[in-house]
Each structure stands twice: as structure tokens, then as C-alpha cells.
Amino acid sequence: WFACMNPHSYAVAKKDSLFSEALLAADWRIPDGVGIVIGSKLTGGHIRKRITGYDMFVEVNQLLDRTGGSAFFLGSSTPVLAKIATRMANDYPNIRITGMYSPPFVASLSQAENNKILAEINNSKPDVLWVAMSAPKQEKWIYENIDQIQARLAGPIGAVFDFYSGEIVRSSKTFQALGLEWLPRLVQEPKRLWRRMFISAPIFLGDLIKRLVSGR
């Protein structure tokens, strides 16, 4: 499974030990944030390109469509999942959707609900499990259940369900190329995203500066 890394996930993981464990346990950490790319360049790393959760969604689905693979969608609301199913049928007609499940919007799933979700997934045995419960809940859920999930790949992709269904308009390619995809989203969803830009981003930047100054 993969996890998307950005300054916000970095900042949250500093205070959430389970989330930190989950990120470190992922098979791949995707540089989904221009801050990660900049940080890598400044500290002598090798990351030179941002790869978003949406990029992963498109590339993997293209592969599944070419090979006649299958996918399960976990997260968001029933209306959003219905829109995704309709669009998937047009965009990727060769992908078999083995199931869709909208979990309750609660901080923590009950054991009974969790068992029901796992049963829904495993009974259908998808090639790919797409999860959109928002971070850090989605990463922690995969981390805690990965040994019981019968899928070849699991990907927590957060807002991608809303983007793909058309519920939220994704920033233009110009903003994406400039590393400013967050700006139009902040205008659209200020209550949900202000913390990322005005708390998490400064924490990440502060730690990056400390590392550069220390020479580590």
C-alpha cells in the first residue's frame, strides 16, 4: 500500500504516533505536496517531481483498464460513490467494480462495522482498494487492517473521490504546475483546509529550516 506525503501529513504525524507508524509502514510514500519536493531539493534528496493521489488514481486505473482488473471503493457518501460508478463506466469500461461502501462518518469505527467492511472487500477480492476517509483516518485504517485486506494494492486518496465525482472542482493545471493547487481549494473549503496552510505548513517549514541550519 502507499501513503501520500505532504507538509500537513508530516505535521500531523509529529503529534499522532499511530499515524507516524502508518506512514513509515507504507510500502511507498508518494511526494504529494510541493513542500516535499522543495524540502528534498534543499536537503540533497532525489525527489524532483510531485506525484498526487489523483495521479496514482489515474495511472493505476489505466493499468487496470488495460488488463481487465477490478477495484473496490471505500469512503465518502453514497451519492458520491454513485457518481464515481457512472464516470468509471465511461472512462474505464474494462474495470470491474467489485463493490462500493460508504462507512459511517465517525471518528472511530466499531469492531462490528469494521468487520462488515472487511467482509465486503474480501468477499469481492478486488485487485485495488481505493480508500477515501480523509487523513489521517484512512492511513491508520489501512495500517491496522492491511494484513486482513484481500487486495493486491490499497491506496488512501482522500479528496480524489470528490474530485473525480465532480463534487469539488480540482484546481486548474496552471495552479498545479506552479505548486499552488492548494490556493483555489482553500478558497472553496476554508473551514476544512485553513489548518493545513496556516498551521501545518509553518511547522514543516520551521523544521526544514532547523535541519538546514544544523547541517544534518
Secondary structure, DSSP 8 states (H G I E B T S, - for coil): -EEEE-HHHHHHHHH-HHHHHHHHHSSEEEE-SHHHHHHHHHTT----S---HHHHHHHHHHHHHHHT-EEEEEES-HHHHHHHHHHHHHH-TT-EEEEEE-----SS--HHHHHHHHHHHHHH--SEEEEES-TTHHHHHHHHHGGG---SEEEE-TTHHHHHHTSS----HHHHHTT-THHHHHHH-HHHHHHIIIIIHHHHHHHHHHHHHHT-
